[in-house]
């Protein structure tokens, strides 16, 4: 089976992959054209856990490999697990 190389992803594709790891998007917490990605941990209505803002200019926004690597580091997701899905 060939190894999938890291590559830029559209916003909706990134969210779809991150959802498998428990990461959710909050559109009301970012400033301006940013959205917050949060790894929700714990119970309750408050959003707790690691967070990272990413640029959002529509569902077709393309995120570079560097941005994706940064998100994976923040949420402690191994790249090989992320790209193997």
C-alpha positions in Angstrom: 0.0 0.0 0.0 1.6 3.3 -1.0 2.3 5.9 1.7 0.2 9.0 1.4 2.3 12.1 1.2 1.3 15.2 3.2 -0.4 17.7 0.9 -2.6 20.9 1.2 -6.2 20.2 2.1 -9.4 22.2 1.7 -11.0 23.4 4.9 -13.9 20.9 4.7 -11.5 18.0 4.1 -9.3 19.0 7.0 -12.3 19.2 9.4 -13.5 15.8 8.2 -10.2 14.2 9.0 -9.8 16.0 12.3 -13.3 15.0 13.4 -12.0 11.4 13.7 -9.6 12.6 16.4 -12.3 14.5 18.4 -11.4 18.0 17.1 -14.4 20.4 16.6 -14.7 23.8 14.9 -16.1 26.8 16.7 -17.1 29.6 14.4 -18.0 32.1 17.1 -14.7 32.2 19.0 -12.3 33.3 16.2 -11.6 36.9 15.3 -12.5 38.2 11.9 -11.7 35.5 9.3 -10.5 32.9 11.8 -12.1 29.8 13.2 -11.1 28.0 16.3 -10.3 24.3 16.3 -10.7 22.7 19.7 -10.0 19.3 21.1 -12.9 19.0 23.4 -12.0 17.3 26.7 -14.0 16.9 29.8 -17.7 17.2 30.4 -19.9 20.3 30.4 -20.8 23.1 28.0 -17.5 25.0 28.2 -14.9 24.3 25.6 -11.8 23.0 27.3 -8.6 21.6 25.9 -6.1 22.6 23.3 -7.2 25.2 20.8 -5.7 26.8 17.7 -7.1 29.5 15.3 -6.9 28.9 11.6 -7.8 31.2 8.7 -11.2 30.7 7.1 -12.4 32.4 3.9 -15.1 29.9 3.0 -15.3 26.1 2.8 -12.9 26.0 -0.2 -10.1 27.7 1.8 -6.9 25.6 1.2 -4.6 25.0 4.2 -0.9 24.5 3.5 1.1 21.6 4.8 2.7 23.9 7.4 -0.7 24.9 8.8 -1.8 21.3 9.0 1.5 20.3 10.7 0.9 23.0 13.2 -2.6 21.8 14.0 -1.4 18.2 14.4 1.4 19.3 16.8 -1.1 21.3 18.9 -3.5 18.4 19.2 -0.7 15.8 19.6 -1.9 13.8 16.6 0.7 11.6 14.9 1.1 12.6 11.2 1.2 9.0 10.1 -2.2 8.4 11.8 -3.7 11.5 10.3 -2.5 10.9 6.7 -3.4 7.1 6.8 -7.1 7.8 6.9 
